Amino acid sequence: MFEKPIYRRAFLEKLGAGSVGLMAGGLAQGAVAAEANPKEKKQTPASNRKVRVGVVGYGACRFGAAFGFQDHPNVEVVAVSDLIPERRAGLMKACRCDKSYESLELLVKDPKIEAVFAATDAPAHVRHSIDAMKHGKHVMSAVPATFGSIEEGEQLLEAVKKTGMKYMMAETSCYRPDCYAMRKVYDAGGFGNLVYSEGEYFHYHSKPIPSYKGWRIGVPPQWYPTHSTAYYIGVSGGRFTSVSCVGFRGKIAAFQPGANKYDNPFTDEIALFRTSEGGASRMAVTWGIQGHHGEQGRVFGQLGSMIGTKYQGTAKNLPDVARPPLPPKMPTGGHGGSHGYLTNEFITAILEDRRPLVDVYEALAMTVPGIVAHQSALKDGETLKIPQYERPKT
């Protein structure tokens, strides 16, 4: 069962500070922001302390600045880093920061920095996260937590245990309005057990996004599964226990024999997972379908279902499913207005000394099943068991 974190509203009410208002809208560079209601109230920060953050990575998607650390009232961006000088300068400007380092390896040695946002290339996520934690920094990493390697994922888990630092994966689907609403309804018992769930990530790859050392070229779809798998793991906190996956061999050049460094022949992978609740979950990641883009999901339980943010079922007295408020001037950002929520979750987890929503256990539960799914696709859909990462009982 998903262990609920203490959200800001509950934290304030616990201290007797009362309830707070609704969210503010905004725009992150290169992404469409969620709309804000001008009548909505803005949130009062729960603390005046500023977490000193280092931001790393300003690649093709400009993610280092797109999550709004520079706009959070409880953050001071101390320094930034990117390997490419021009991008490093761009990140300094976007984050309104006058200090930079030539690499993450240098940045994490700065004693003033207490947390790092690693918006770096996917193959380096584990190495960068472990290096930061070894230097006493909390880490928020871009997705996925581990890139195609179960062994590296387990190394990440051991580093979190050994260092005691907080780790969070910035999975955007978890704070999309629909997924957030589904989680609220699930936690309130509105679904019962989930019988069936679906998640899909569509991103046509005829021309891959420019990426550091070309890591995106020919990447196995299910090595990048978390935008989809969050529509079960991020809703229920359950686990995938086994998988059968079908791979589709499309005509895009990067996926032809010998054309990519992963020996991956599949443009699209559709996985059917068995869940820890005894249900089934279909999770698709597709690079070869034109005309459709983005992430979406649906959940169907014993008592009701949700497609989008509208509940249909028999449960009564369900909670408000609107996303919680953001601090003043904090942009919601891209990916369905999720960026600002992920940053706020990471920062408040540090301030409140609690685990973040997508901690290392949830991150691996969303990521590793995709790695096994790709193995299944290479074996013509053979059903394979999935390693389990359960948080120790406290």
Residue, then its C-alpha position, 0 to 999 in steps of 0.5 A: m500500500f502506498e505510504k502517503p507523504i505529509y503534504r503542505r496542507a496537512f503540515l500546516e493544519k498539523l501546526g494549527a496554521g489552517s488551510v491554504g488556498l488554491m494554485a497559481g499558474g505560470l509558464a516554464q520555458g519551452a512548455v505550455a503551462a496549466e491555466a490558472n484561475p485568477k480568483e484562486k488564492k495563493q499559498t503561504p510558504a510553510s517555512n522561511r528557510k531557503v534550500r540552497v540548490g545546484v541545478v545541472g543540465y540545460g540540454a535540448c529541452r532546457f529542463g534545468a530551468a523549466f522546473g522553476f527552482q529559481d522561482h520557488p520562495n524557499v530556494e536559493v539557486v547557488a550555482v549551475s552547471d552544464l558541460i557545454p559553455e554556451r548552455r551553461a551561460g544560458l542556464m545561469k541567465a535562466c536561473r538568475c544565478d551568477k555562479s557556475y561549474e564546468s561539471l556536476e562533479l565539481l558542483v557537488k563539492d561546493p559546501k554551500i549546496e545542499a540539494v541538486f537537480a540533475a537534469t542531465d542525460a539519462p545514462a548518467h542519472v544513477r552516476h550523477s545522483i550517487d555522486a551528489m548523495k556521497h557529497g551530502k546533497h539531496v537529489m531530484s533526478a530527471v526520468p528515468a531513475t536508471f537507464g536500462s540497467i537493473e544493477e545500476g538501479e540497485q546501486l542507486l537504492e543502496a546509495v540512498k540507504k547508505t547516505g540517508m539523503k533524500y532522492m526523488m525522481a521527477e516523474t511528471s505524470c504523477y502531478r498531471p491533473d488526472c493522475y493526481a485526481m486518481r491518486k486522491v480517489y484511490d487513497a479515499g477508497g473510491f476504486g477499491n482494488l484496481v482491476y485494470s489500468e492503462g498508461e501511454y506515452f506517445h512521442y514520434h521519433s522520426k527525428p530524435i530529439p538532439s541529445y548528449k552523445g546521441w543517447r536518445i537515438g534508437v532507445p528501447p521504448q520501455w527503457y523510458p517507461t515512467h510517463s506511462t507506468a505512473y498511471y498505476i504505480g503513481v496512483s495506487g502505490g502498488r507494484f508490477t509483478s510480471v510482464s509480457c511485452v510485444g515489440f513492434r518493428g517500425k520503419i524509422a531508420a534509427f531502429q533498423p539492424g545495426a543503426n543504434k548502440y542498443d541493438n534495439p529493433f523496436t519503435d514501439e513496445i506494449a507491455l501487459f503487467r500483472t499487478s500486486e492487487g491481482g489486476a492487469s495493467r497495459m503500459a505503452v511507450t511508442w516512438g513510431i505512431q504519428g498524429h498523437h503525442g503526450e501522456q495519458g492514462r485510465v484506471f478501472g476499479q471494483l467501485g469505479s473508474m476514471i478517465g481524465t479527472k471525472y470519477q464514475g462509480t458508486a463511492k460517496n463523499l470523495p475528496d476534492v481532487a484539485r491539485p494543492p496550491l503552489p507558492p506565490k509566483m511559482p509557475t506550474g510549468g510544462h507536462g500538464g502543469s506538473h513541473g512546479y509541483l514536482t519542485n515544490e514536492f522535493i523542496t517541501a520534503i526537505l523542509e519537512d524532513r519527510r520522504p518525497l512522493v516519488d522516492v527511490y522505491e517508487a522510482l524503481a517501481m516505475t522504471v525497472p518494470g520497463i527494463v524487464a518489459h524490453q527483455s520480454a519483447l526481445k524474447d517474443g513476449e515471454t512472461l518474466k518476473i519483475p524484481q520488487y522494491e518494497r520500502p522497509k516497514t517502520 
